Amino acid sequence: MEQEKQNIKNNMKNTISSLNNKYYTSHWNEIYKSNNNNNNNNDNKIEWHITYDKCKQAIDPYIRAVSEHVNEKENLLVVDIGCGNSDIGVNILNDYNLSKLLLTDFSFEIINEITQTYKNDSRIEAIEADCRNMEFVNNNAAYILLDKGTFDALVGENDKYAMLKECKRMLHPKGFFISISFPSVQRIKFFEKYCPELGLACRLKIIADGDPADGYQSVFVFILGVQNENCTTTSSSTMNYKFNYKPMINDPVDELTTLCLDRIEYSGSLYTNKAEEDAKEDGKLMQNLFDDSEEDDI
Ligand SMILES: C[S@@+](CC[C@H](N)C(=O)[O-])C[C@H]1O[C@@H](n2cnc3c(N)ncnc32)[C@H](O)[C@@H]1O
């Protein structure tokens, strides 16, 4: 097993593109090293964007569909890409009784740490790996792929595209790729641009305690599946979020997501209805021109 892992690592190092490698590894090694140095009390978890508890409701229908409707129970592999020391993968493994979790990250600092943490759990393996080249995972082998903050950590569209392509390659046709990010309109555009050519269906759910326009922090949860007769995006636009996965999943679009996506479509922003406000201003002007009564609240 040890030899096998070493071979995988050597193989990885020989094949990955060197572009941005140094930045990714040194930057993140430094972060995890200084986090460990500053936390002597074993409480050194860094959980980016959102905790498992807070996103569980949004991702549950998809993971449940895999755990309940896929027959190959012994092969239900979960891969967390750029896992850091997040516990989302372990929680999913435990809550849905899936079979194996592969934790991958480009930082050897964090991989060394989590290898120690899970050394007695035969379901979990940690591998130092670049998300742009994950060839040690077979085609179509992953039923749940997780990304929380890893797309966000990549520099430029080329690297993001390389990761997305790898995700498509690894993803089982009945599986889901769950990508959790900061609230970026650019990311919507990225998925809109590349999902069709890669044959991926995509929908977006926005999680927040209130409207981001009122100052509430939000995260984007993209759910991607291989486009086929069961899994379709009924519009060419992700923004219309008509994602179906029949017949197992009934996951209606929630009000906040609808509100936010309508706003983005209209104004290009998650936070302001600028175009709408401009339209209201125009409305006020028109009213004043034709009506000299007291101005109403519009
Ligand atoms: C924002 S952190 C998110 C960590 C973790 N997923 C979480 O939610 O807490 C981004 C992670 O991506 C990893 N990373 C950066 N570049 C990477 C690459 N090219 N391949 C794989 N992982 C990478 C970093 O080491 C870091 O752990």
The ligand as an SDF file (V2000), in Angstrom:
LIG
                    3D

 27 29  0  0  0  0  0  0  0  0999 V2000
   -9.6000   28.0260    0.5110 C   0  0  0  0  0  0  0  0  0  0  0  0
   -8.7360   26.5460    0.9300 S   0  0  0  0  0  0  0  0  0  0  0  0
  -10.0750   25.4260    1.1750 C   0  0  0  0  0  0  0  0  0  0  0  0
   -9.7170   24.2650    2.0470 C   0  0  0  0  0  0  0  0  0  0  0  0
  -10.8700   23.3360    2.3850 C   0  0  0  0  0  0  0  0  0  0  0  0
  -11.4710   22.7770    1.1900 N   0  0  0  0  0  0  0  0  0  0  0  0
  -11.9310   24.0340    3.2090 C   0  0  0  0  0  0  0  0  0  0  0  0
  -13.0660   24.2070    2.7510 O   0  0  0  0  0  0  0  0  0  0  0  0
  -11.6570   24.4090    4.3350 O   0  0  0  0  0  0  0  0  0  0  0  0
   -8.0860   26.0660   -0.6500 C   0  0  0  0  0  0  0  0  0  0  0  0
   -7.3610   24.7350   -0.6150 C   0  0  0  0  0  0  0  0  0  0  0  0
   -6.9530   24.4250   -1.9410 O   0  0  0  0  0  0  0  0  0  0  0  0
   -5.6620   23.8570   -1.8870 C   0  0  0  0  0  0  0  0  0  0  0  0
   -5.0310   24.0480   -3.2060 N   0  0  0  0  0  0  0  0  0  0  0  0
   -4.5310   25.1820   -3.7590 C   0  0  0  0  0  0  0  0  0  0  0  0
   -4.0840   24.9490   -4.9910 N   0  0  0  0  0  0  0  0  0  0  0  0
   -4.3200   23.6400   -5.2450 C   0  0  0  0  0  0  0  0  0  0  0  0
   -4.0900   22.7850   -6.3670 C   0  0  0  0  0  0  0  0  0  0  0  0
   -3.5270   23.2440   -7.4880 N   0  0  0  0  0  0  0  0  0  0  0  0
   -4.4600   21.4920   -6.2700 N   0  0  0  0  0  0  0  0  0  0  0  0
   -5.0420   21.0180   -5.1520 C   0  0  0  0  0  0  0  0  0  0  0  0
   -5.2760   21.7670   -4.0600 N   0  0  0  0  0  0  0  0  0  0  0  0
   -4.9240   23.0770   -4.1050 C   0  0  0  0  0  0  0  0  0  0  0  0
   -4.9620   24.5970   -0.7780 C   0  0  0  0  0  0  0  0  0  0  0  0
   -3.8500   23.9000   -0.2780 O   0  0  0  0  0  0  0  0  0  0  0  0
   -6.0960   24.7430    0.2380 C   0  0  0  0  0  0  0  0  0  0  0  0
   -6.1160   23.6700    1.1330 O   0  0  0  0  0  0  0  0  0  0  0  0
  1  2  1  0
  2  3  1  0
  2 10  1  0
  3  4  1  0
  4  5  1  0
  5  6  1  0
  5  7  1  0
  7  8  2  0
  7  9  1  0
 10 11  1  0
 11 12  1  0
 11 26  1  0
 12 13  1  0
 13 14  1  0
 13 24  1  0
 14 15  1  0
 14 23  1  0
 15 16  2  0
 16 17  1  0
 17 18  1  0
 17 23  2  0
 18 19  1  0
 18 20  2  0
 20 21  1  0
 21 22  2  0
 22 23  1  0
 24 25  1  0
 24 26  1  0
 26 27  1  0
M  CHG  2   2   1   9  -1
M  END
$$$$
